[in-house]
Amino acid sequence: MTHHLSQEFAWPKHFLFGSATAAAQIEGAGHLYGKEDSIWDAFARKEGAIAGGEDLEVAVDHYHRYREDVQLMRELGLDSYRFSTSWARVIPGGREVNAQGLDFYSRLVDELLENGILPWLTLYHWDLPQALEEQGGWTNRETAYKFVEYAEVVYNKLGDRVQHWTTFNEPLCSSLIGYAAGEHAPGRQEPKSALAAVHHQHLAHGLAAQRLRELGAQELGITLNLTNAVPNDPSDPVDQEAARRIDALWNRMYLDPLLKGSYPEDLLEDVSDYGLAELIQPGDLETIHQPLNFLGVNHYHDDNVSGHPLPHDQPVAVVPTDSAKSSPFVGSEYVTFPARDLPRTAMGWEVNPQGLRVLLNRLHRDYETLPALYITENGAAYTDVVSEEGSIEDHERSEYVLDHLDEVAHAIEDGVDVRGYFVWSLLDNFEWAWGYNKRFGIIYVDYQTQERIIKNSGRAYASLIAANRTMA
């Protein structure tokens, strides 16, 4: 294995090494113990929506196997576990509180604490109750207020034991990709609705942050998936303009309201035909611009962007959200994503670890009120094979994780306040529109038997964690 800075780096004393999952992707028990449809349950029933026609009904059965999974976390030596609560389990149908659902999360939190693992809770990882979607979903401003009620219910049950509260995971995906591209639940292709979803999720974040503070929450944040929009030819004004538009749509439409209290002017001009400005009511931006204790950064790859059509023989960078990126919001005749000569994951995503350092430094440079940063998702899908001895020799994933941790270490040396890293994901799981075809886990799951096997990447990660504790 390559020599890695991260394996010998003097990580800050309280730096957290963790792993992450999401409720819809792992829990199963899809319609048991009081849980009703989320938008993903409904979306999975649409023909062709999910690869292989698969669903979330069983997933990897974490609901029944959470104690086993926590023991695996302990074996890996994780400091923290980032998980989400399911709105459709806690308040099914958006109606009455489901005590069984809350009790499950209470048992999970107790199990984590008993094993010395810090719970890191996300309130929204895309599983809106389907009944609320049928009332307009995130296009309906009222959903923001429903979210506050949900947040309060979860806090009242778990706030005595959970310190870290994340309001939203990747609102870009649950707005643009769900409401404009139609590739994610609820599967709508309505540009105006997508921008309404963006704004109402921002509002929900601000309102919930206010209420959680009132209730006593100490550590509050949000997680964004962020990219580097790289002009294919940095000297070409057309490529520069395409990259600017993508940066506005994918990064600054989220960062600026949260950290500056305003939408970028160029973004508002780009989307002026789609009604974003008209959605902003007096006081909204002040509500959205809440003090944050941390910002979660999810990053898997950069985006190489051009404003020119691709030659017929030019390969395209395969990304799951091309239709969102080339949506009407972009506002130019061409936005393309030329492939670079870089390794690829099984998702077709370019592997360019240095991009993570660039991104972290950009945040540090551009945002004066930047809170502490945590890498809340970073990882890779590869084709895993179980050997005759029962092991998974996933060398590429090990290198991916350690290479990116090297860049986190460099960013800390640069002066960026990064305080933790959560590898995506703990377990192989339901990978949204790709069903069970893409494996990101550092723990292998046999979907037929639900057997778990720690992959070599998990062992490599555990070794790094153990070495860091020895040095400390």
C-alpha positions in Angstrom: 0.0 0.0 0.0 1.1 3.5 -0.7 2.7 5.5 2.1 0.1 8.0 3.5 0.6 11.2 5.4 -2.7 10.5 7.2 -1.3 7.4 8.8 1.3 9.3 10.7 -0.2 12.8 10.9 -0.6 14.4 14.3 -4.4 14.7 14.1 -5.9 17.3 16.4 -6.6 15.9 19.9 -10.4 15.8 19.5 -10.6 15.0 15.8 -13.4 12.6 15.2 -13.1 9.6 13.0 -16.5 8.2 12.1 -18.8 6.7 9.5 -22.2 7.6 8.2 -25.5 6.1 7.0 -29.0 7.2 6.3 -32.2 5.8 7.7 -34.0 5.0 4.4 -30.9 3.2 3.1 -30.3 0.8 5.9 -33.2 0.4 8.3 -35.7 -1.8 6.5 -38.8 -2.4 8.5 -40.3 -0.3 5.7 -43.9 -0.6 6.9 -43.5 -2.1 10.3 -43.9 -0.7 13.8 -46.0 2.2 12.7 -43.9 3.5 9.8 -45.7 4.6 6.7 -44.6 5.6 3.2 -41.8 8.0 2.7 -41.5 9.6 -0.7 -38.8 7.0 -1.4 -41.1 4.1 -0.7 -43.6 5.7 -3.2 -40.9 6.5 -5.7 -39.6 2.9 -5.6 -43.0 1.7 -6.8 -42.8 3.7 -10.0 -41.7 1.5 -12.9 -38.1 2.2 -13.9 -37.4 4.6 -11.0 -35.0 2.2 -9.2 -32.4 0.0 -10.8 -33.6 -3.6 -10.8 -37.0 -2.5 -9.5 -35.7 -2.8 -6.0 -37.2 -1.1 -2.9 -36.4 -0.1 0.7 -38.6 -2.6 2.5 -35.8 -4.7 4.0 -32.7 -2.8 3.0 -29.9 -4.2 5.3 -32.3 -4.7 8.2 -30.5 -2.3 10.5 -33.8 -1.8 12.4 -33.5 -5.4 13.8 -29.7 -5.7 13.7 -28.6 -2.3 15.1 -26.9 -3.9 18.1 -24.8 -6.1 15.8 -24.0 -3.0 13.7 -22.9 -1.0 16.7 -20.6 -3.8 17.8 -19.0 -3.6 14.3 -18.5 0.2 14.8 -16.8 -0.6 18.1 -14.6 -3.2 16.4 -13.6 -0.5 13.9 -12.8 1.9 16.7 -15.2 4.6 15.4 -15.4 7.8 17.5 -18.7 8.8 16.1 -21.6 7.4 14.1 -23.6 9.8 11.8 -27.1 8.5 11.3 -30.5 10.0 10.4 -33.9 9.7 11.9 -36.8 8.9 9.5 -39.5 11.5 9.5 -41.9 8.9 8.0 -41.1 6.6 11.0 -41.3 9.3 13.7 -44.4 11.1 12.4 -45.9 8.7 9.8 -48.1 10.4 7.3 -47.1 13.7 8.9 -49.9 13.2 11.4 -49.3 11.7 14.9 -46.1 10.9 16.7 -45.2 7.2 16.5 -43.8 6.1 19.9 -42.4 2.9 18.5 -40.4 4.9 16.0 -39.0 7.2 18.6 -38.2 4.3 20.9 -36.1 2.7 18.1 -33.8 5.7 17.9 -33.7 6.0 21.7 -32.4 2.4 21.8 -29.9 3.1 19.1 -28.5 6.1 20.9 -28.3 4.2 24.2 -26.4 1.4 22.4 -24.0 3.9 20.8 -23.3 5.6 24.1 -22.8 2.3 26.0 -20.1 1.5 23.5 -18.3 4.9 23.7 -19.5 6.1 20.3 -20.8 9.7 19.8 -24.2 9.9 18.2 -24.3 12.4 15.3 -27.9 12.9 14.3 -29.3 14.2 11.0 -33.0 15.1 11.0 -33.6 15.0 7.2 -31.9 12.6 4.9 -34.6 12.8 2.1 -37.4 10.7 3.5 -40.3 13.1 3.6 -43.6 11.4 4.6 -45.5 10.7 1.3 -48.6 12.2 2.8 -46.9 15.6 3.0 -45.7 15.3 -0.5 -49.3 14.8 -1.6 -50.0 18.2 0.1 -47.2 19.8 -2.1 -44.1 18.5 -0.3 -41.3 21.0 -0.2 -43.1 23.2 -2.7 -45.5 24.0 0.1 -44.2 26.6 2.5 -46.2 24.9 5.3 -43.8 21.9 5.1 -41.1 24.0 6.7 -43.3 24.5 9.8 -44.1 20.8 9.8 -40.4 20.1 9.9 -40.0 22.2 13.0 -42.6 20.2 14.7 -40.8 17.0 13.7 -37.5 18.4 14.9 -39.0 19.3 18.3 -40.4 15.8 18.7 -37.1 14.1 18.1 -35.2 16.6 20.3 -37.7 16.0 23.2 -37.0 12.3 23.0 -33.2 12.3 22.4 -31.9 15.8 23.4 -30.8 14.6 26.8 -28.3 12.3 25.1 -27.6 13.6 21.6 -25.3 16.6 21.4 -24.9 17.1 17.6 -27.9 18.0 15.5 -27.8 18.3 11.7 -30.9 19.7 10.2 -30.6 18.7 6.5 -28.3 16.4 4.5 -27.6 17.6 1.0 -30.6 19.8 0.3 -29.4 20.1 -3.3 -30.3 16.5 -3.9 -33.7 16.7 -2.2 -34.6 19.8 -4.1 -33.0 20.0 -7.6 -32.6 16.3 -8.2 -35.9 15.4 -6.7 -38.1 18.2 -8.1 -36.3 19.3 -11.3 -34.3 16.3 -12.6 -36.8 13.7 -11.4 -34.0 11.2 -10.7 -34.6 11.2 -7.0 -37.9 11.1 -5.0 -40.5 12.5 -5.5 -39.5 12.2 -9.2 -40.9 15.6 -10.3 -39.5 17.6 -13.3 -40.7 21.0 -12.4 -38.0 23.8 -12.3 -40.1 26.3 -10.4 -41.1 23.6 -7.9 -37.4 22.7 -7.4 -36.5 26.3 -6.5 -39.5 26.4 -4.1 -38.1 23.3 -2.5 -34.7 24.9 -2.1 -36.0 28.0 -0.4 -38.5 26.1 1.8 -35.8 23.7 3.0 -33.6 26.7 3.8 -36.4 28.2 5.7 -37.1 24.9 7.5 -33.4 24.7 8.5 -33.5 28.2 10.0 -36.8 27.7 11.8 -35.7 24.4 13.2 -32.3 25.7 14.3 -34.0 28.5 16.2 -36.4 26.1 17.9 -33.7 23.6 18.8 -31.6 26.4 20.3 -34.6 27.4 22.4 -34.9 23.8 23.6 -31.2 23.7 24.6 -29.3 22.2 21.7 -25.7 23.1 21.9 -24.1 21.8 18.6 -26.1 22.7 15.5 -25.2 22.4 11.9 -26.2 21.4 8.4 -24.5 19.2 5.8 -24.0 20.3 2.1 -22.7 18.4 -0.8 -20.1 20.7 -2.4 -18.1 20.5 -5.5 -15.3 22.3 -7.3 -16.7 23.5 -10.6 -13.5 23.4 -12.7 -13.4 25.1 -16.1 -12.3 22.5 -18.6 -10.1 25.2 -20.2 -9.3 27.8 -17.5 -8.4 30.4 -20.2 -11.7 30.0 -22.1 -14.4 32.5 -21.1 -17.1 30.2 -22.3 -15.9 27.4 -20.0 -15.4 29.9 -17.2 -19.0 31.1 -17.5 -20.3 27.5 -17.5 -18.3 26.8 -14.3 -19.6 30.0 -12.7 -23.2 28.9 -13.3 -22.6 25.5 -11.9 -20.8 26.9 -8.9 -23.8 29.3 -8.3 -26.3 26.5 -8.6 -24.5 23.8 -6.8 -22.5 25.6 -4.1 -23.4 29.2 -3.5 -27.2 28.8 -3.7 -26.8 26.9 -0.4 -23.7 28.4 1.2 -24.6 32.0 0.8 -28.1 32.1 2.4 -26.8 30.0 5.3 -23.5 31.8 5.9 -24.1 35.3 4.5 -27.9 35.7 4.8 -28.4 36.3 1.0 -28.7 34.5 -2.3 -25.9 35.3 -4.8 -27.0 38.1 -7.2 -25.6 36.2 -10.2 -27.6 33.1 -9.2 -30.8 35.2 -8.9 -30.2 36.5 -12.3 -29.5 33.0 -13.7 -32.8 31.7 -12.4 -34.9 34.8 -12.8 -37.4 33.0 -15.0 -38.2 30.5 -12.3 -39.5 32.5 -9.4 -36.9 32.2 -6.7 -36.9 35.8 -5.8 -40.7 35.9 -5.5 -40.6 33.2 -2.9 -38.6 35.2 -0.4 -40.8 36.7 2.2 -39.8 39.5 4.6 -37.6 38.0 7.4 -36.9 34.8 5.6 -33.2 35.4 5.0 -32.7 36.5 8.6 -34.3 33.3 9.7 -32.2 31.2 7.4 -29.0 32.8 8.5 -28.7 31.2 11.9 -25.4 30.8 13.8 -23.9 27.4 13.1 -21.6 25.4 15.2 -20.5 23.2 12.3 -20.8 22.8 8.6 -20.8 19.3 7.3 -19.1 18.9 3.9 -19.9 16.0 1.7 -17.5 15.6 -1.2 -16.9 12.7 -3.6 -15.6 14.3 -6.8 -15.0 17.6 -8.6 -17.0 18.6 -11.7 -15.0 19.4 -14.9 -17.3 21.9 -16.7 -17.4 23.2 -20.3 -19.7 25.6 -22.1 -19.0 23.8 -25.4 -20.6 20.7 -26.9 -18.5 17.6 -26.6 -17.0 16.1 -29.7 -18.6 12.9 -30.7 -15.5 10.9 -29.7 -15.1 12.7 -26.4 -16.1 10.6 -23.4 -18.4 12.3 -20.9 -17.8 12.4 -17.1 -20.5 10.0 -15.8 -22.3 11.6 -12.9 -25.7 10.8 -11.5 -27.1 14.3 -11.8 -26.2 15.5 -15.3 -29.8 16.3 -16.0 -29.9 18.6 -12.9 -26.7 20.3 -13.9 -27.8 20.8 -17.4 -31.3 21.9 -16.3 -32.9 25.1 -17.5 -31.4 26.9 -14.5 -28.0 26.8 -16.1 -29.2 29.2 -18.7 -26.7 28.5 -21.5 -27.0 26.6 -24.7 -24.4 24.1 -23.6 -23.1 22.8 -20.3 -21.1 19.7 -20.6 -18.9 17.7 -18.4 -15.8 16.4 -20.3 -14.0 13.5 -18.9 -10.4 13.9 -17.7 -7.7 11.4 -17.6 -8.3 10.3 -14.1 -9.2 7.0 -12.4 -13.0 6.3 -11.9 -15.1 4.6 -9.3 -17.9 2.2 -10.1 -20.2 5.2 -10.2 -18.1 6.6 -13.0 -17.0 9.4 -10.7 -13.5 10.8 -11.2 -11.0 10.2 -8.4 -9.2 13.4 -7.6 -8.4 13.6 -3.8 -6.6 17.0 -4.2 -10.0 18.5 -4.9 -11.0 18.0 -1.3 -8.1 20.2 -0.1 -9.0 22.8 -2.7 -12.6 22.9 -1.6 -11.8 23.2 2.1 -9.4 26.0 1.4 -12.0 27.8 -0.8 -14.5 27.6 2.1 -11.9 28.9 4.5 -11.0 31.8 2.2 -14.5 32.9 1.0 -16.6 32.7 4.2 -15.7 34.9 7.1 -18.3 33.4 9.4 -17.3 29.8 8.5 -18.0 27.5 11.4 -15.9 24.3 12.2 -15.9 21.9 9.3 -16.5 18.2 9.3 -16.2 15.9 6.3 -19.5 14.2 6.8 -19.4 12.0 3.7 -16.6 10.9 1.6 -16.2 7.4 0.0 -16.3 5.3 -3.1 -18.3 2.5 -4.8 -16.3 -0.3 -6.3 -17.2 -3.8 -7.4 -16.5 -6.0 -4.4 -15.7 -9.7 -4.6 -15.8 -12.1 -1.6 -12.7 -14.3 -1.7 -12.8 -18.0 -1.0 -11.4 -17.1 2.5 -14.4 -14.8 3.0 -12.5 -11.5 2.8 -13.0 -8.5 0.6 -9.7 -7.1 -0.9 -11.0 -3.7 -1.8 -7.6 -2.0 -2.3 -9.0 0.8 -4.4 -11.4 1.9 -1.7 -8.7 1.8 0.9 -6.5 4.0 -1.2 -9.4 6.3 -1.9 -10.2 6.9 1.8 -6.5 7.3 2.8 -5.8 9.6 -0.1 -8.6 11.8 0.8 -7.6 11.8 4.5 -4.1 12.9 3.3 -5.8 15.9 1.8 -7.7 16.7 4.9 -4.4 16.6 6.8 -2.9 19.0 4.3 -5.9 21.3 4.7 -5.4 21.3 8.5 -1.8 22.2 7.9 -3.1 25.1 5.6 -5.0 26.5 8.6 -8.5 25.2 7.8 -10.5 24.2 10.9 -11.5 20.6 10.1 -12.5 18.6 13.1 -13.7 15.2 11.8 -14.1 12.8 9.0 -17.0 10.4 8.4 -16.4 7.8 5.7 -19.4 6.9 3.5 -20.7 4.5 4.2 -20.6 2.1 7.2 -22.6 -0.6 5.4 -23.4 -1.5 1.8 -26.9 -0.4 1.4 -29.8 0.9 -0.8 -28.0 3.4 -3.0 -31.1 5.5 -4.0 -31.9 5.3 -7.7 -29.1 2.6 -8.1 -30.8 0.2 -5.8 -28.4 -2.4 -4.4 -26.1 -2.3 -7.4 -23.5 0.1 -6.0 -21.5 -0.8 -2.9 -20.0 2.1 -0.8 -19.6 0.3 2.5 -16.5 -0.4 4.5 -18.6 -3.3 5.7 -19.9 -5.8 3.1 -23.5 -6.9 3.3 -24.8 -10.1 1.7 -28.3 -8.9 0.8 -29.7 -12.5 0.8 -28.4 -13.5 4.3 -27.7 -10.1 5.8 -24.3 -11.3 6.8 -21.8 -8.5 7.5 -18.1 -8.7 6.7 -15.6 -5.9 7.4 -13.8 -5.2 4.2 -10.1 -4.5 4.0 -10.9 -0.8 3.6 -12.6 -1.0 7.0 -9.6 -2.7 8.5 -7.3 0.0 7.0 -9.5 2.8 8.4 -9.5 1.0 11.8 -5.7 0.8 11.7 -5.4 4.5 11.1 -7.8 5.3 13.9 -5.9 3.0 16.3 -2.5 4.4 15.3 -3.9 8.0 15.9 -4.9 7.0 19.4 -1.5 5.5 20.1 0.2 8.7 19.0 -2.2 10.8 21.1 
